[in-house]
């Protein structure tokens, strides 16, 4: 965990949201076509997230907030999956086309539009195609910033909310860490004014 915590303490050197996590060494795969703005997936120990480069909703483009879970996995649907708790959460579009879904905190969470292509050893061509996402999309997704602002608002008014609803799911151990990432993502603008502008 040293490379994560070291970079977070040097926040003045960080150019994008969680540049300590969104690095080439943490790429685990992608969905879509590697040459056509793929969604790139990252994982380091129990931390995970992805960068969406192409989506019909512009608020869903960019880096996701960094999540935390001990049971995270990204997989494509196959007939070998027989767990009813998983199958009942998958859409026909996912099961018919063998598309990717993410499973964490005991549930199917995110269903992709495409198949997941895992990568272990990035060759030069593939790595350059996937690295583009890191440098082209340094900001958190607008929809995730909105989510973080709501988490922060609720954490400030209910002290148990942060420990029960934020810490178990996201890479935040202190409310101030969440606030810092929001302020950075809002580029210095007051978070509530930013939220009003993006509603």
Secondary structure, DSSP 4 states (H G I P E B T S, - for coil): -HHHHHHHHTGGG--STTTTTSSGGGEEEEES-TTS--EEEEEETTEEEEEE---SSGGG-EEPPPEE-TT-EEEE--TT---HHHHTTS-HHHHHHT-EEEEETTEEEEE-SS-EEE-SS--HHHHHHHHHHHHH--SBPHHHHHHHHHHHHHHHH-HHHIIIIITTTBS-SSHHHHHHHHHHHTTTS-HHHHHHHT-
